[in-house]
Amino acid sequence: MKYFTILIALLISANVIGQQSNNWSVYSGTDIIPPVEIPNSDREFFTFEGSPYYEKDFVNAIAMNDKGESEQVLVRYNIVADALHLKKDKSSKEVLEMPIVRDVAFELDGYRYIPTAMDDNIPGATNYYAEFYKNKNVHLIGIPGLKLNEGNIKGHQNNYFENGTFEVGMDYYISIDNGNYQLLEFKGSSKKKFGKALAAVDFLKESKNVSMADFNSFLQ
């Protein structure tokens, strides 16, 4: 335990990013978000405002490596930075950015963040994915994603992204018998989709040797 605490401290000591605001202006022309293609425009740059975090606040998590060593931390996933941000405790003003360490996963309430490996065949390009359930033939995961919302239309066709906002959500995928990941068409708000994902976990725990047909019947 002591070794792992020192390891985590060394890994994140050089990555202090300071106290973060919940509102963060992001320019579409930076390397954080790809430039947005605006019709009849030469790639104008607009500002999108919103919270870059999936979790509304820092939440309790257990960081654990493949040796079983663990440490309690507070964590949030920042989709814009594509990184886990950590705090040691609620009173800390320092926000730490966790570098990618392949053998360290973070256990939260209902899911855990796992670093993406080259051979995972996870949909999309992300440094971490959320694992909700896994057994010998089923893998249920979530991929954090970013949605851009139009802003105030001022009567000019090139201004419909001006003063726009962004929001963070989660897309859910399932793989059965090591097959390709299939997107689950959960409808509703991010909160409702999360609830449906947890209900799917309960179904998978109660069932054995689930087939795609079984799961589709559950979804209906």
N, C-alpha and C positions, 0 to 999 in steps of 0.2 A: 504493500500500500504506500509506504513512504517513497519508494522508488518511483512509483507512478505519479505521485504528486509532484515530485521534482521534475519528472519528464514533462508533464503538462505545463508547469511553470516555465521551463526552458523554451518550450515550443511557442508559447504565446507571449513571452516577455517582450519580444521585439515587435509585437504587432498591436500596440496600444493605439486605438483610434479615437479615444476621448469620448466624452458624453455625446450621444446621438440625439437629435431631435426626431420626433415622430413624423414631422413634415419635412420632406426633402425634395428640393427642386432638381429635376433630372433633365438634361438636354439631350434630345434625340440624336444629335450629331456627335456625341462623345463615343468612346469605346465601351461605355456601359450599356447603352441601348442603341441598336443599329439605326442609322438614319431612316426616317419615315418617308416613303415616296409620296409626294404630294402632286396630284394631277396638275398639269399646266404650270409647274413651278420648278425652279432650279434648286431642289433640295433645301428649302427654307428650314430653319431650325426653330422649333417651338419648345416651350417649357411645359413639362408635365409634373404635376404635384400629387403627392400621396405618400403613404407609408411604404417603405421598401420591405417591411417585415411580414412574414406569414403569421407568426404569433403576435397577438396584440400587445403582449408585454413579455419580459423575460420570465421563463418558466423553469421549474426544477427539472434537472436531467442528471443522469448518471453516465459519465464518460467511462467506457470500458474498452480495454484492448484485448487481443486474442489470447493473452495469458491469464485473463480473468481478473487482472488488476483494475481497480475502479476508483472513481473520485466523483463527488457531487459538485455540480456546477449549475449556474443559471444560463439559459441559452435561448437564442432566437435565430431563425433563419432569415437572412437578408437576400432576397431574390435578385436585387439589382447588382449587388456585389458578388452574388453566387457564393456566399460564404456563411459559415456559422459564426455568430457574434456571441461572446461569452462574458459573464460577470462572475466574480467569486462569491458575492453575496449582494443582497438587496441594497445595502447602504453604499456600495462601491460606485464611484462616479466613472471609473475606468471601464471602457468597453474594449474587449480583446477580440481580435479576429483570428480564428483558428486556421492554421495552415492545413493543407490536405495531408492527413496521415492515414494510410490505407488500413491499418489494423486498429483504428480507434473509432468506435461507433458511439452514438449518444441516445440513450434510452429516455423517452418522454412518456407522458401518460397517453397510451393508446397507440403509439408508433415510435419508431426510432430512426434517426438519421444515419445513413450509411454512405461513406465515400464511394463514388462510382468508379468501378474498375473497367479497363478496356474490354474485358471479356464478359461483362455483365449483360450486354445487349439491351441496356435500358433505353427506352424511347427518349429521343431528344438529347440535347447536350446540356448536362448539368453536373456540377461537382458533387452534389449530394442528392439522394432520393430518400423518400420516407417509406419505410417498410412497415406495413400493417399486419401482415401475416405470412408465414412461410412454413411449409412442411415438405415432405418428400416429393409431392407432385403439384403443389399449388403455391404461387407467390403473388401476393396482393400488395401493390406499391402505390405511392403517390408521387407525382412530379410537380413541384411548385412552378407556377407560371405567372406571367405578367400580362395584364390586359390594359390596353390604352383606350381611354374614353375621349370622345370628341368634346371640344370646349365650346366657347361662345361663337356662334356664327354671326359675323358682322356684315353680311351682305356681299362678301367677297369669297369666291369659291376656294381661294387658297388659304383662308383663315379658319377653316373649321377645326383645326387642331390647336389653335391658339387658346391659351388658358385651359388646356385639357388636363385630365387627371389620369392616374393609373392606379390599379388595384392588384393585389396579389391573391391568387387562389391556388387550388390544387386539382390536377387531373389525376384520375385513378385508373390503374391498369391491372389486368390479371393475366398471369401465365399459368396454364395447366399442362402437366406432363411435359415440361420444358419447351412448350410451344412458344410462338411469338406472343408478345404482350398485346392484349386487346384493350382498347379504350372502353371504359364503362360509362355509359351515357347517363350519369346521374344529373338530374335536373334540379333547379332551385338555387338558393343562395349558397355561398361557401360553407356556411354553418350547416345547412341541410345536407349538402353533399358529404360533409365530414360525418354527420350522423348516419348516413346511409352506408358509408365505408365501414364504420364501426359495427353496424348491423350485419354487414357482409362478413366481418371477422367472426362474429358470434355464430353465423350459419356455417362457416368453414370449420370452426372448432367442434361443432356438434355433428358434422358429417364426416364420412370417411370415403376416400377414393372419389372425390368430386369430379364430375365431368363438366364440360362446357354446357351441355344440355341441362344438367342439374342446376348449374349456376344461373343460366338464363331463365329457368323456371322460377328460381328464387327472386330474380330481379322483377319478374312480371307479377 
